[in-house]
């Protein structure tokens, strides 16, 4: 009886070892390669991130997508050391060190994802020109240039301190834009006329504008496009001095129009070589992105849901981004969603 129990015990151990080896070496047990995308906290990037995640996890084998939620500047630094792999919709002129890192081979441009990104200081059009349909008279009729704001600070009175105006600043995650706008304030002397009012998220920033716009009230602040708020509302970007790369950092000129990029860490090409072609081909139009942003705002859908809508709406783009087999797999996954 003792020998029988020993034999059974030995057999159980052998079976456990064999099963363990099977689990270790079976394809199902091999951990997926973790790819980290930068999430720098604006909606258009979040939608494109969700598109990329769906495509990679359904059109390719062996990858899991995670996100690094931080400012674009911090995500860029993380990319240099390899903790972040890719940033989609990167604004190159908002990162002063980007050309240096590219020259050193630390960061790699994978191509343009959206052309013609713009940013600056905006007000509702009715403030300058009025809106007879809504019974709104112009309150800043000669406001054209950023420097003109000093004459109209009282119109934008800060509810918490009516002696100065309220300027809606970039959110903290947009560190470079905040630096430029802060320098612009000092350059044009706006800092003695306005409070630099900062909220914590893009959603709150846009909501503040939408609230004022619906009431026909004054609002001034930093915005960028493509964004749903700029696409939906009738706004005016104030004039500034022509862009000059030497004076720009001092806040003395306009932001440049930018081609928005997909960029990667130098380590990414070895880590996921079969994803390079996808990210290099992953391009769309500002109009298509604006449509997606409008859909996001109108429906209240999540970024992941808008991504699925976007891919169904622009199904032909899958053939531009992917191989026929990869596109087939993604379409099958979309049909199941």
N, C-alpha and C positions, 0 to 999 in steps of 0.2 A: 504493500500500500504506500509505504514511504517512497519507494522508487518511482511508483506511478505519479505521485504528487510532484516529485522532483522533475520528472520528465515533462509533466504538464506546465510546471513553473518555467522550465527552460524553454518550452515551446512558446509560451506566452511572451517571454522576453524577446525571442527571435522574431515573433510576429510584430511586436511593438517596434523593434529596431527597423524591420523591413518597411513597416508603414511609415515610420519617421523619415526614413530615407526617401520613400516615395513622395511624401509631402514636401520634403525639402527640394527635391529635384524635379517635381512635376511642374509643367508650365503654369498651372493654375495657382501654384503656391509662390511663384516668383513675384516679388513686389514690383508694382509698376514704378517706372521712373517718374520722379516728382519734378514737374516743371512749374516754376514760380513766375507768374505774371505780375507786373506792377499795377497796383490799383491806387491811382493818385487822386481819386475822389471827385471825378466829374462824370456826368451821366453818359456822354457820348463814348468816353473810354470804357465805362462799365458795360455798355451794350456791346461794343466791339470785343471786349474781353470775354463776354458770355458767348458770342458767336464763335470765337477762337476755341474756347473750352469745349463747346458742343462738337465742333468739327474734329478737334484732336482726340477727344475721348471716344468718338464714334467712327471716325474715318481712319484712325491709326490704331496700332496695337501697342500696348505696354506703357501708356502714359497716364498720369494723374495730374490734374491741374490744381494748383493752389495759388493764393494771391497774397501779395505783400501790400498792406494798406498803410500808406505813408505819403508824405509829400513827394512830388516828382524829383526834387533835389535829393532827398534821402534815398529814394528808390534808385536813382542813378548811381549814387555812391555804393549802394548794395550790389548793383550790377557790376561795378568795377571789381569787386572782390568775389563775385560769383554767387552771392546769396540770392540774387534775383536774376532770372534768365532773360526776360524780354519785357520791354514796355511798348505797348501799342498806343498810337496817337501821342507820341512824344513831341513836345514843342521845342525844337532845337535852340531857338533864339532866347528861350527863357532859362537856359542853362549855360552860364558863362564858361564853364569848364568843358563843355561838350566837345568843341573842336580840338582841345588839347588831348582829351581821352581818345578821340578817334585817331589823331596823329600818332599817339603812342600805341595804338592797337588794342587798347583796353576795352573800347566799345566799338560796335560795328553797326553801321546803318544797313538795314535789310531792305530799305525802299520806302517810297511815299505811300501812306495809307489814305490821306485826304489832302487835297490841295487847297490853298487859300484860307488858312486860319487867320482870324483877325482878333484884336483885343484893344480895349481902350476905355474911355470914360463916356458914358451914355446918359441921355435924358429922354423922357417921352417927347415925341414930336409936338404934342399939343401944348407943351410949355413954351415953345418958340413960336409956333404958328397958330395956336388955338385949334379948336375943333368945333365948328358951328353945329354939326350934327348932334353933339353932346352938350352944346351950350357952354363950351369952355373957352374963355378968353386967354390969349397968350400972357403969361406971367414973366417970361424972360425973352422978350421979343428980339433983343440984339445979342443974345447968347449964341456964339458961333465957335469960339476958340476956348480951350481949357483955361487960358488966362482970364477970360471974361467972367469966370465963376466968382472972382473976388467981389464983383459988383452986385452979385445976386445971392450972396450967402443968406441974407435975411429971408429970402423966398423959401429956402430949404431948412428953415429953423429946426434945430434939434429939440424934440419934445422935452428932453431932460435938461437942456441948457439953451433956451431960445436966443441967447445973445450971439450964438454962432450957428452955422449950418451943420447939417448931418450929411456926411459923405459915406456911402456904403463901400467899404474897402474889400479887397480880395479876402477870401477865407484863409485861415492859417496854413492850410495844406498847400496853398499856392504861393510858396515862399518867394520865388523870384519876382512874380508879378507884384507881390506886396512891397518888395524892396524898391522896385521901379516906381510904383505909385507913391510910396513914401518920399522918395527923392523928388518926384514931380511936385508933390505938395510943397516941399521946401523951395524948389526952383522957382515956382510961380507965386510963392507967398501965400498959398492956400492954408497953410498950417495955422495961421493966426485968424482965419475966418471960418474954419470948419473943424468939427470933431471927426476923427478917423474912426468910424463906427464899424466894428468887425463882428460878424456872426460866425457860428461854428461850422456851418455846412452850406453847400451849394443850394440845397433845397430851401433853406431858410432865407438865403440871399435872394433867390428868385421869387419866393413867396412875398417878401417885403415889397418888391417891385410890382408884382401882380396886384397886391392889395391896393397900393397907391394908384396904380394905373386904372383899376376898376372904379375908383372914386374920383379920378381926374385930379389927383393931388400931386404935388412936386415930389420928385425923386431924382437923385443923381448918384452914380457909382460906377464901379468897374464891372464890365461884362466882357464876354468873349463869344465868338462864333466860329464853328457851328454850335449853337445851343438852342434849345426849344424856345427859350424866352425871347431871344433876339429874332428868331424866325417867326414867332407868333405875334408879337406886339409891334406897333409902329413907333420905332425908336430912332434917335439920331446919335451917332457917335461924334463927339465934339472934335473939331479940328485941332491939330497940334503941328509943331514944326516938322518938316520932312525928316524921315528917319536918317540918323547919322550914327554909325557904329561907335564913334568916339564919344559922342555926347549922350547917347541913349542911356547908358548906365547912370548918368547924372540926373535923369528924368527930364532932359531938355528937349527931347524929340518924341515923335510918335513911335508906337510899337511897330515893328515891321510885319508885313504880311508873311505868313510862314506856310511852307509845305510840312505837314505833320507826318512824322516818320514812325516806322517800326524799327526799334533798335534792340540789340542784344549784347550780352556779355561775350567776351572773347572765348569763354569756356563753352558756350552754348553749341558751337559748331561740332565739337567733339561729343558733347553730351547727347545731342538729339539731331544728328545730321539729316535724318529723313524729314525733319520739320522745316528745314531752311527754305526749301522751295515754296512751301505753303506761306510762310511769313513774307517771303519776297514777293509773292503774287497777291497777297492779301491787301487789296486796294479797293476803294470805293469813292463815291462822289460826296461832296458837301451836301448836295441836295438830298441824296439818299439818307445820309446821317440825320439831316434835319427832319426828314419824314419820320424816321425812327424815333427821334426825340419828341416830335409832336404826338406820335402814337403813345409813347410812354406817358406823357402828361395828360392826354385826353382819356386814356383808359385806366390809369392807375395800376397798370400791369408792372410786374417785376422786370428787372433787366434781363433775366433769363427768358421770360415769356416774350419780351420784345425781340430778343435775339432770334427766337424761333419764328416769330412773325416776319422779321427782316429776311431771314433765309428763304422762307416760303415766297415772300413778295419778290425777292431778287434771286429766284432759283437759278437763273442763267449764270450768276456769278460763281456758283459752285464749280462750273466747268472751267472757269478762268483760274480759280484758286487751287484746284485739285486734279489729280489723275482721274481717268474715267472710273476706275475701281473705287477710289476713295470717295468720289462724288456719289456713286451708287450707294455706298454704305451710309453716307450721311443722309441721303434722301430716304432710305429705308428707316433710319432712326427718326427722321422728321415725321414720317408717316405714322410711327408708333407714338409720337408725343401728343 
